């Protein structure tokens, strides 16, 4: 794979209706820019594809501004420094940061972090060691707080966030039950990730299967999906249960949101339901990276990636993630990875 | 009013369907009992009527066991000691405790607390200084945490819990907006309780009226009612809002619960929704009584009571509370009050 001599960017053409498609974006070609003072020029190696990106494509009010038509779509990337006008970075450095759906980026140096090249695969810094892993860590640390003997349920269990959330609950001594789509993912969640059980959300009687997997009810729920999975889990919550509201991917493409659960049970069961956004505590990123890196290296923190080739396929990769067609952390390989 | 020579008790005949009615109970007559070792005989002066009682009449699983047909209905009372087989109590003492819908009770001494007779009206120990006041205090202290400059919304604002919750938020420096049923209650909430504004939940466009009353959105919501009031409030919650889930009285008579809010907003706005039951922290009762008593005496904590005469009318009093036909803390006067 050779690098392009121009900078290619995926620019939002118009807001998607339903699932994002290739036609919602223009592939724009620009000259490769030169860094001004304090800026760093990188070529993109890995682009992260995450469910939250659907919100950036919508004009619904959200915690972060939407991408406007005509703008380059945002996203976390791992890249290689090509030129630097900042003393902290030099050509050849590998960096991680929030840039965009493009082959080259100019970024202020203070928004990049250098990656140790001789460690875990570079792509891991967008997943298990990056934003999704930190999300799982923050959510379990601040809200879920699983304890030994409790039961924790994780939806989207084979995904980038869910895989880490469940393994953290397992480390805390909880019984951990995943929810995933299809037999293959469920097998992976149990055999590879080491969850105690995993329920297929396509089951005809999801509540009954979940009940069988959680004979002592549910104390912690890490919510990534919403919809009927949420309904089934909420019905089994124990007194003083904690619900980490991390995402509701099942409705990200929806124009209208379906009704939700009647919240009467929250009172009598003293349930805590709390939303979180990982960027609220930026210090958690480095904290988690330091904690998880040895676990990744010694193989005790398990993790799976699902790679799409080529920047131009990023919209389809996002559509796959929103529909659960990915199997593990979704990444787009934009340029060659020097680490292999 | 003279005391009966027998003990009259309201005994559950069969579970109510919808609103509780007189016919759901039998009025049973028994000889007045004699206390055994460690027991205290009291005559009931005041019986508290509270929304949670509807749950005790239902066979739905809840945080507290249901009253079974054939059993005396439970409830908090203020009474006068007639005879005591415990050294801590003597005839003439005024006591508060959880006993039942009856004219006389035998109670283990350790479940009674003596009341200072020359202070606030005795009935207040079932309201502003009792369980409802403590509920408001616990909910605001542990979950709501209103801060200066924030906006707090209180539903059932003229009721026993809401009146205190709002005044606590006001003391914390928040802008406080009540929601109540009808112009008379709204006027009371503003003029007497000192809330900044009050919205009638019967308004045609509740959301618009609430929005006008909360120009900076809502940071704290003290939830007592559920239903369309909940929906209107949730739509206006700010990032990092806290929802004290204290009750959802609008559905306590319902056989089937309506659907609830789609919880997607909880993620992006990092909202906290948490249920509470006052009895989880029993130490709070004495703590609140000590804190609030001077405020009641100096008149800075405002409060209204709504009295029904006669034990036999307790079922109707409960039906009134569940329908919002009370105006202030509902009490049943069961026997003469020596304090006047």
Interface residues (C-beta under 8 A of the other chain):
Chain A: X55 X62 X63 X226 X230 X239 X245 X246 X247 X248 X251 X257 X258 X259 X260 X261 X262 X263 X264 X265 X266 X267 X268 X269 X270 X271 X272 X273 X274 X275 X276 X277 X280
Chain B: X55 X62 X63 X226 X230 X239 X245 X246 X247 X248 X251 X257 X258 X259 X260 X261 X262 X263 X264 X265 X266 X267 X268 X269 X270 X271 X272 X273 X274 X275 X276 X277 X280
